[in-house]
Structure formats: C-alpha cells, structure tokens
Amino acid sequence: MLDIPSVTLRAWESRYQAVTPERTESGYRLYSQENIEDLRWLKEQTEKQGISISHAVRLLRAHKD
C-alpha cells in the first residue's frame, strides 16, 4: 500500500515509536487511517526531503502537539 518494506515499518515502530498500530488477538497489526497518513508523510520526508527518520518523527510529533 505504501511501498514501505515490513522490516522498515517494524523498525520505525520499535525504535522511533513512529506509529502504534492496534493488534488483533493473534498479534496482527491493524493500521488506522491516521497511522497510514503518518507513515506516508514520514516516507515522503525521508525519501524526498532527505530527512532522517528520527528527525521526521520529531517533526511529526511537534506538528500534532
């Protein structure tokens, strides 16, 4: 959907707390529309703007506060 490798998504979740998806009883991740929009924005910042993921996550959090 977002063309972000699953290993990258997991790293962004665990290392940077970029998004926190819900989990099913069996442990599958369920991404909300907000999670998807956030991930899309983060991907754009890292790929097109050349910003590190840690900096992009800080910018996203500052924007949401």
VMD Tcl script that draws the C-alpha trace (Angstrom):
set ca {
  {0.00 0.00 0.00}
  {2.72 2.46 0.98}
  {5.62 0.60 -0.57}
  {7.49 0.56 2.74}
  {9.23 -2.75 3.50}
  {7.81 -4.53 6.54}
  {11.24 -4.57 8.19}
  {11.33 -0.76 7.90}
  {7.83 -0.43 9.38}
  {8.81 -2.60 12.33}
  {11.99 -0.56 12.91}
  {10.08 2.72 12.76}
  {7.57 1.35 15.27}
  {10.07 -0.12 17.73}
  {12.98 2.34 17.53}
  {11.16 5.61 16.95}
  {7.57 4.92 18.05}
  {6.54 6.49 14.74}
  {3.12 4.80 14.89}
  {1.42 2.40 17.29}
  {-0.93 0.12 15.40}
  {-3.68 -1.81 17.11}
  {-3.20 -5.56 17.39}
  {-5.60 -8.40 16.82}
  {-5.85 -11.20 19.37}
  {-3.46 -13.22 17.20}
  {-0.94 -10.36 17.09}
  {-1.51 -8.97 13.59}
  {-1.03 -5.23 13.25}
  {-4.02 -3.12 12.26}
  {-3.08 0.32 10.98}
  {-5.61 3.15 11.35}
  {-6.15 5.75 8.68}
  {-4.15 8.17 10.84}
  {-1.27 5.65 11.06}
  {-1.28 5.32 7.27}
  {-1.27 9.09 6.75}
  {1.57 9.47 9.26}
  {3.60 6.74 7.58}
  {3.00 8.27 4.17}
  {4.22 11.65 5.47}
  {7.26 10.08 7.13}
  {8.18 8.23 3.96}
  {7.95 11.45 1.95}
  {10.15 13.30 4.43}
  {12.82 10.62 4.45}
  {12.86 9.85 0.73}
  {12.06 13.15 -0.96}
  {13.31 15.65 1.61}
  {16.31 13.63 2.78}
  {15.43 13.99 6.46}
  {16.44 11.23 8.87}
  {13.58 9.16 10.27}
  {14.35 10.29 13.82}
  {14.12 13.94 12.79}
  {10.96 13.30 10.75}
  {9.27 11.63 13.72}
  {10.15 14.62 15.93}
  {8.66 16.97 13.32}
  {5.51 14.87 13.09}
  {5.07 14.86 16.87}
  {5.66 18.63 17.07}
  {3.07 19.18 14.37}
  {0.50 17.07 16.24}
  {1.02 18.79 19.62}
}
mol new
graphics top color blue
foreach p $ca { graphics top sphere $p radius 0.5 }
foreach p [lrange $ca 0 end-1] q [lrange $ca 1 end] { graphics top cylinder $p $q radius 0.2 }
display resetview
